[in-house]
């Protein structure tokens, strides 16, 4: 549910367990299995991956494995059957629900949202359901508001969450551009319940999950006793872990409230090829991108020359990624129960292995010692965006970084100005002016370079 722009900087340790998928009906070539194992063993050892991954082609599992602990306190291992919070992967299920309601004639995606919202704000008058589904409404995302984290442990059904953003000015005119908004999807959940006459979780179970045969997926209510559910964790310092901060699961609702297992997503993938949940025309419309590669609850882009349809998710203690390669009938899913785990590149690399495309194994970086006086000059706050910054602090003989809303993690020097994280494939370069004063840093992550000005 958290924005993808946020820096996820958290760590996990070594490989613990293996669990083969019960759905595996034919063994992949031995060399393919060896490559999957080699890659994921390196991810577990070097990048500290924890959670579960699965690769399937034409509904047949090629590789499925769990890593480290679903519950650290009771030494319960992750497996392909473990249930993880999905975060924003929930949005694709919300999109399917709206396409179903359109097929049944109960609404259209071109309906104005004010048709369904009493005392609708004047600024929302031009906004349609289509705008909400594609993040082009201009409604600001409530998860970026300053009061979000201090209140996320309190119950907030959709109508209460709506009150937090209904009177906020729009960020832009509806349809003008794309800006990821959890507010828009909570509003969709509110509309769905009014139109369908059911709660969101009831609708999911009856109209989507049961027809797809997804018995290990659902709405992750805090109070439910859910066998096989993973606990979510965050990193504290260099070697300690903490239970993730509590969030009341009424808050994410149609934007990020679900749980699921990697094994269940084989069923979900296959359901989206036929007409199990939607007619082909509706599927085609749902998978058509509008702005910035975003369709209805799905991101559609080319990766290594292949069309992909997928989405990632992040919510307290969890990061998730699910990517489909429809022309190859291939799917890859990676779920983690340690906040900040780099799951997107894992799915990309596992797909590359399955497709015989180039990929790189994670590599160990070597840290060097830097003069403490130089480290002191890097201490401060660096602003990536008005509501998002990276704070650098000195602790003992090194540097720690903390992104807005995240935990502190160490960074390690590979030169006097270049530092790296052990937890994810990310680096920081500190930049100085002609007088030797630090002016900004550059975050290198995911193939992008982002500058952050030093403001304190």
N, C-alpha and C positions, 0 to 999 in steps of 0.2 A: 504494500500500500504506500510506503514511503516513496518520495520522488526518486526517479532514477538518477537525477543529477546529484543527489547526495553522495558524499564520499563514504564508502563502507570500508572501515579499516579495522577489521577484527580477525583473530587468529584461532586456529585449532591444530591439534597435534597429529598423531599417527594413525595408521590403518589398524583397525581392530578385528573386523569380522567380514565374513563373506556369506552372502545368502543368494542362492540361485533362484530365479523367478519360477514360480509354479506354472506360469503360462508358457514356458519355453517348450516348443514342440519339435524343434529340430536344431541340432548343434551347428553354430557357425564354423567356418573354416578355422582350423587350429591357429594359423598365423594371425587371423583377425582377432581371435580371443586373446592371443599373446600380446598384440598391440594395445588392445583395450586395457589389459592388466598392467602393462608397462606404463602406459600414460597415467592411469588412475593411481597406481602405486607412487608415481612421481608427484602427482598432485597431493596425495596424502602426506608424503614425506616432506616435500619442500613447501608447498602452498598450504598445507594443513587442512586439506579438504575434509569435511565431515558431513554425513548425510547419506543420501542414496542416489544412484544414477541408473538409467535404463536406456537401452537403444533397441529399437524394433523396426523391422521392415515387413510390410504387408501383414501386420498384426502378429508376427512371430518374433519373439524376443531373441536378440543376438547377444545381449550382454545385460546383466543386472547385478548390482552389488551394493552392499551397505558398508559404511565407513564410520568407525568409532561409535560413540554412544548416543542413543536416543535419550537416555536418562543417566547422567553422570553419577547421581547419588545412589542409584540402585544397580549400576553396572549393566544396564540393559542396552544391547547393541542395536544399531540401525540396520534395517533390512529393506528390501524392496517393498515389503508390506507395511512398513512404518508409516504412520499418518503425520504429515507435516502441515503447518499452516501455509496457505498458498499466497497470501497477500494479493497483489493485483492480478494474478492469473484469474481471480474471481470475475474480473470484468468481462472475460469472454463468455462466461455463463450468463451474465446479465444481458449481454448483447444477443445471445441465442434466445433468451426469454422474450425480448422485445420483437425479434423477428417472428417468433411463434405467435405472439399476440397480434402482429400485423397480418399474418397468414389467416388468423381466425376472424379478422375484420373488427377486432376490438379497439384498434388504434392504427395510426400510420406514423412512420418515423418523421413525416413532415408536419405532424401536429404541433401546434404551439404549446409549450409547457404550461402556459397560463390557463389553458383549458382544464388542467388538473390541479392547479395550485390556488387555493382560496386566498383572496387579498394579495394577489400576485404583484410583486414589485414592478413598477413601471419600466425599469431598465430591462426586465426580462421579457417584455412584450414581443420582441422579434425572435426570441430563442425557441428553437424547435428541439424535438427529441433527437433528431439527426445531429444537431450541434452538441448535445450532451454526449452522445455515443462516440463522437470523433474528437472530443476535447477542443472544440472550436467555439464554445459558448461565450467565452470571456469571463465566466464566473470564477473568482479566485478560489484556489484550493485551500480549504480550511486547515489542512494538515501543515501548512506553512505559516499559520497564524501564531503569534507569540504565546497565546494562551493554550495552544494545543497540547503540548507535553505536560504542563501542570495539571491538566484536567482529563487526561486520557484514561484514567482509572475509574472515572465516573460513568454510570449508565447514560446513554444518549441515543434513544431511538431516532429514526430518521426525521420526524417532525421537530424534535428538539435540536438536532444537528443543523437542520435547515435554518433555524433561527439564528445560527451563528454567522451565516453568510448571506442571508436573503437581502439584507440592507447594505451590503458592501457594494461599492461601485464596481462596474465591470472593468476588467483589465484591458479590454478592447471591444470593438463592435462585433457582434456575433457573426461568425463566418469569416472574419478578417484574417485570422491566423490560428495556429495551433498552440495550445498551452495546457499541459497535463493538469487535470483538475479532478481530485477525489470528490470535491463538492458535487460536480456534475453527475457522478455515478451514484452518490447517495441520493441525489434528487431523482435519478432514474429508479432506484429502489422504492422510493416513496410513491412514485407514479405507478410502478408495477403493482404494488400492494392494493392501491385504490382500484385499478382497472381489473385485476385478476380476482379480487375479493379473497385473497389468501395472503398469508405472510410470505416473505421472500423465501425463507427456508422451506416452507411447505410447497411452494411453487417449484423450487429447484428439485425437490425429491420426486414429486409426482410427474412433472412434465419433462425433466431432463435427465436426472441421475438414474432413476429406476428404468426408464426406457433404454438408456445406454448401458445398463448393467453395472453401474458404478456403486457398489455397496460399501466401498472404503473411502467415499468422498461425501462431504456434506458441509453444513454450517457449523463452525467451530464455537459453539457456545461455551463460555467459561465453566458453567455449572454441570455440563454433561460429563458423565463418567464414560470415557471413550477408550476402550482397550487398544493398545498399540500406538497411542499418541506420543509423539516426541515432545520433550520439554525444550523450550527455547533458551538459548544462552547468549551472553555477550562477554567480551574479553575485558579483563581488568588488569592493567599493567602488562608485564611481560610473560607471566606464567600462571596467572590466576584467572578464574572464570567466575561469573555471577549469573544467577537466573536473570533472564531478560526482564526489563521493566514491564510491569503489568499494564495491559490495555483491556478495557471492557469491550467485549466483542460485539456489542450493539453498535459501536461507533463506526467501524469500517463497512458494515452492512454490504450493500451491493457493489461496493468499491474494493473490498478486500477481506471478506469474513470467512472464507472457506478453508477446509482442510482436505487433504487427499494423499494417496500413496503413488509412488512412481509406477507401480504395477497397474493401478486403476487407469492410468492415463493411456495405456495401450487401448483400452476399450473406448475411451473418449476420442482418441485419434481415429479409430476405425469408424466410429459413429458419424464422424464428420465427412466421410467419403460417400456414404449412402444417404438415405433419407430417414434415418432413425429419429433425428430430432428436428430437422428442417428439410424443406424441399430444395432441390438444386438451385432454383432461381434465388431463393433467400440466402443460401450459402454463398452464391456468387456475389450478391450485393453486400453481404456481411464482410467478405474478404477483399472488397475493393477499397484501396486506400484513398483518402481525401486530401489530407495535408500532412507533410512530414512523415510519410509512410504509414500513417495511422488510419486504420479502417474502423469497423465497429468492434471495439474491444480486442483488436488484434493489430500487431505490427507486421506489415508486409514489406519485405525487402529482399534484395539479392545478396547472398553470401557465397563467395567463391564461384560466382556465375550460376548459382542455383537459386530458384525462387524459394523463399521461406515464409512461413506464417507462424507467428508465435507471440509470446509475451513473457515478461519477467515479473517477479513480485518481491516485495520486501516489507516485512512487518516485524515488530519487536521479536527478536530472537530467531528470525527465519529469513532466508533468501531462496528464491525459486526461479527456475527457467524451464520453459517448454517450447520446443521448436519443431515444426513440421516441415518436411521437404516433400510437397505433394507430388511433384513430377517423378520422384523416386520412391514414393510410398514409404518414406523413412521418417521416423520420429525419434527425438532425443529429449530426455527430461532429466533434470538435476535439481534435487531439493536438499537444502542444508538447514540444520537447526542451530547454527551459530551465526549470529548477526554479522553481516558484512562479508560473508563468503562469496567469492567471485564465481558465480555459477554460469553466467552467460558464456564466457569463453570456454568453459568446460563442455557445454553442449555443442558449441561450434567445433571444437577439436574432436570430440567423439564422432560427430557427423563426418568430419573430414576423414577419419580413420575408416568409417564404414563405406565411404564413397571412393576411397583410394586417392584422396586429395592430399596436398602437403599440409603438415602440421609440425609443431615444435613441442618437444618435451619441456616441462618446467625446468629451469636451471637454477642451481644454487648460486647466490651472489656472495662475494667475499667482502666483509666489512673491514675498514681500516680505522685507525685512531686519529682523531683530529684535535688540535690544540683547544682546550676548554675556552680560551679567550675568543676564539673564532666562533665556537658554538654559541657563546653568549650573545653575539651580534645577530643571531637568527631568531632569538626569542621575541615573540610578539604575536599580533593577530593579523591575519591576511584575509582580505575580503574577496571571495569569488563572485558573490552576488550580494545585493542589499540584505538578503535574509540568510545568507550562507557564508560561513568563513571557516578558516583553519587556524587554530591557535597552537603555537609552538612554545613549549616550556622546557626548562632545563631540570632534569631530575638525575641526581647522582652524577654519573660520568657520561651521560648521553642526552639526547633530545627525545621528547614525546610530542605527538601531535594529537589534536582533538578537533574533529569536524563538528559543526553545529548539530546538536542532538545525538552525538555519538560518544563512544567511550575513548579514553586515551589509549594510544598505541605507540610503541617505539619506532623510530626511524634510525637507519644505520648508514654511516658515511661510506661512500666508495671513492670520493674525492673531497676536497675542502668545500665544494659547493653543491655536490650531487649526493643525494640520499635516497635510500630505497626502503620499502616495506617488505617484511618477510611474509606477511599474510596474504597480500594480493600482488598482482603484477602492476605496481605503480611506483613512480619515482617523483621526487621533489628536487627542483634545482633552484637555489637561492641566487638572485641576481643583484649585483651591486652597481652603483654609479661610479663616475670617474673619481670621486672622493673616497670610495670604498664603503659607502653607506648602503645598507641593504634596502632596496626599493620595493621588491616584489619577489614572489616565487612563481615557478611554473609547475603545475601538476601535469605529469605525463601519465595518462591512464586510458586504456581502451582505444589506443590509436589516436588519441586527441591530446592537444596541449592547451591548458587553460591557465591564464595569468591571474594571479591574486595579488592585489596591491597591499603593501604593508601599511596598516592604518593605526596601529598602536605599537 
